[in-house]
Amino acid sequence: MISYKSEEEIELIRQSSLLVGKTLAEVARIIRPGIKTIELDKVAETFIRDHKAKPAFKGYNGFPYTLCISVNDVVVHGFPGDQELKEGDLVSVDCGTLLNGFYGDSAYTFAVGELDEEKRLLMERTKESLYRGIKVAKAGNRIGNIGYEVQSYVESFGYSVVRDLVGHGIGRNLHESPEVPNYGKRGDGIMLRQGLVICIEPMINLGVRQVTQDRDGWTIRTADGKPSAHYEHQIAIIKGEPTILSSFDEIEEVLKEKVVAAA
């Protein structure tokens, strides 16, 4: 059953979601070649707790960390650990918060140093597919319209859409109905209505769409070992239009500052 949110509830969700963006900006400050992924996780957990919130992922169905950190061929749900990031790595960082009883959830894919063109384009086009999906998340359209926009755009470049994992509703629970696939047909699925709050999160592979799961029960990898990118925004339908509740602004401001400092 879908839970449609009031304006007051959407505002509380927005506060939680904006905290995710600020947390990911803290990750952006320190992400670099040579840093261990567990260090990113520790910084994120401290930042979230310092802002009177809880890390939404830690302990969720037994997940042991604050962040999902997925490097290169890892699609999602990667464990932070002693792995050191290397120049040219593509790193998806997914983060969730619980603040004032509501969940925030967003993800961003980072370049570690200079990327090769293949990875850079995958990253840019995956992000573009997210915004194309958001653009059609209007009242009166259907859930399939979102997936159609994502799928048709990325497949035009020969990429593939992961089918085993999807976006989702969100609110007082981290995962709510409806599911939001990144593939589909226009006119299919539930009708989008005022007060719907969902996470749209394209997971796009350079190679085949098939994935495998590591023995840890969480880490999802591309079956062919080729890289994957992942971006996620939390949106609400307000006055019939899609409104982005999460933010990449702080993240991208930090990334710009780092470029200027390195010049």
N, C-alpha and C positions, 0 to 999 in steps of 0.2 A: 504494500500500500504506500502511495506517495504522500509525503507530508509537505504541504504547501506552507510557506513561511509568511508571517506578517511583516510589515515594514520594520517594526521594532526588533523582531528576530533577525531579519536580514542585516540590520545595523550591528547587532552583536556578532553575527557571523563575520561581517566585514572587519571588525576589530581584531578578531582572532586571525583572520586571513592576512591582514596587513602585518601582523606580528611575524607571520611566516616569511613574508618578503624581507622584513628587516633582519630576520635570522639568516636568511640566505645571503643577504648583503655582507653579514659578518663572515660567512664562509668565503665569499668572494674576496674579501680583504686578504685572506691568508692562503688561499689556494695557489699553489706554485709547484714547480718540479722539486722533488725531494721531501715534500711534506707527507707524513703518514695520514691515511684516511681517518684513523681513530682520533687524531688531533682535531680534525674538522668536526667530528661528532661531539667531542668534549666541549669545544667552543660553542656549538649550537645549543647543547643542553644547558650550559651555564647561562647563556643569554636568555633562553626561554624562561628558565626558573627565576632569573633576576627580574623578569617582567611579570611576575606573579601568575605565570601560566605553567602548564604541564606539557612535556613532549608527548604528542598524541600517539606516536608509533611505539614508544618504549613500553614493552609489556603487552602490546596489542596482539592477541592470539599467540603470545609467546615471543614476539619479535624483541631482540635484546638491546636494541640501540635507538638513539634519537633520530638519526638520519638513515635513509637508504642511499648508499653511495655506489653507483654503478659505472664501472670503468670499461670503456671500449666495447667489447662484445657482450657485456652484461646489460641487459635491457632494463630491468628494475629489481628492487629488493636486495641489492648487494649489501653485504655486511661491511661496515668499517672495520679496519684492523691495522696490521703493521705494514700493509702494502704501501710503498712509496710511489707517489705520482711521478710520472716521467714527462719530459718534453714531448708534446704531440699527442698526449692522451685526451680523450673525449670523456668527460665525467658528468653523468646525470646525478643531481642531488635532489632528493625528494624529502620534504619536511612537513610535519603536521604539528599543530598546537591545539590545546584545549584551554580556552579562556572564557570565563563567565558562562560556562555550561555549553559552549558551542565550539565546533571544530573548524580549524583552518587547515588547508591542504594545498600545496603548490609545489612545482618542480621546475628546475632550470638546468640546462646542460651547459657546462663550462668547457672552454678550451684551456688546456694547460700548456702555456707557452705558444709556440707557433704550430698550427695544424697544417697538415697537407690539404690540398684543395678538395679532395674527395670528402674528407671529414668535415671541412668547413662548410661545404655546400649542403651536406646532409643536415648539419646543425641549423643552418639558416632556413632551409626549406621545411624542416620539421616545425620550427617556430612559426613560419608563415602559415603552415597548414592549421595550426592552432587558431590563429586569428581568422582564418577563413571559416573554420567551424563555428567559432563564436558569432561571427557576423550573421549567420542564418538561424541562431538560437532565439527566434522571435515567437511570441505568442501566435498560435495558429499554424505554425510549421510543426513538423514531426521530428522525433528523435533521429530518424533515418537521414534527414536532411543534413544533420551535423556530420555524421559519418561519411555521407556521400561527398561532401566538400573536402574533407581531409583525404579520403581515399583517392578521389579522382585527381587531386593536385599532386600528391606524392607519387602515385603510380605513373604519372606522366613523365617522371624522371627515372623510372625503372626501379624505384624503391618498393618496399613491401610494408604492409600494415600488420602488426601483431594482432592476431585474432583471439588469443587465449586470455588477454587482459583488456579491461575496458575502463572507461571513466564511470562516474557514479554520482548519485545524489549524496547530499551531506547536510548536516545540521547538528542536532543533539547527538547524533551518531556519526562516526567517521565514514561509514559506508551505509547509504540508504538507497532505496529505489528512487529513480529507475537506473538501470545500467545504461551507459552512454558509449556504445561502440564507436571505434574510429573507422568504421567501414559501414556500408549500407546503401539503401536506395531512398531517393526522395519520396516522401509520402508514406514511408513505413514507420511503424512503431507508435508510441504514445504521442498524443498532441501536447505541445508545449503550452504551458499556461502561466498566468500571473502568479508570482510567489514561488515558482520552482527554483531551487538552488542546486546546481550541479557542478561537478568537476569535469572539465574537458581536458583530456591528456593524451595527445597523440604519442604513440610509441612506434617509431619508424626505423626499419632496418635497411641497411645498405644492400643486403643480399636477400636471402629467402625469408619468408615470414615465420617459418617454424622455429620453435624455441625448445630448450631443454632446461631441466631444473637440477641444481647441484644437490649433493647429499645433505646439505644443511637444511633442506626443505623450504628454502626461501629464494635463493639466488637464481634468477632466470637469465639464461644466455641465448644468444642467437645460435641456431643449430649449425651454421656454417662458419662460425667464428668471426664474422664480419661485424663492424661496429653498428651501434644503434644509438638513436637520440630520443630524448623525452622532454617534453615541456607540459606544464599543467597550470591552468588558471581555474579559479573558482568564480562562477558567475551566478547572477540572479536575474530572473526576468521581472523587470520593473516597468510598469506602464507599457507593457507589451514588447519592450526592447531588452536586449542582453546588456547587462551592466557587469563589468569586471570588478569583483570584490577584492581579489588579490592584486599584487603589484610587482612588476619587474623593475620599477623606476630606480629604487635604491640600489639594487644589484647592478644595474647598468651604469649608474653614476659612479659606483666604486670601480667597475671595470674600466671606465673611461679615465678615471684618475690614475689608475695603474699604468695605462698606456702612456699618458702624459709624463708620469714620473720616470718611466723607463726610456723616454725619448732623449 
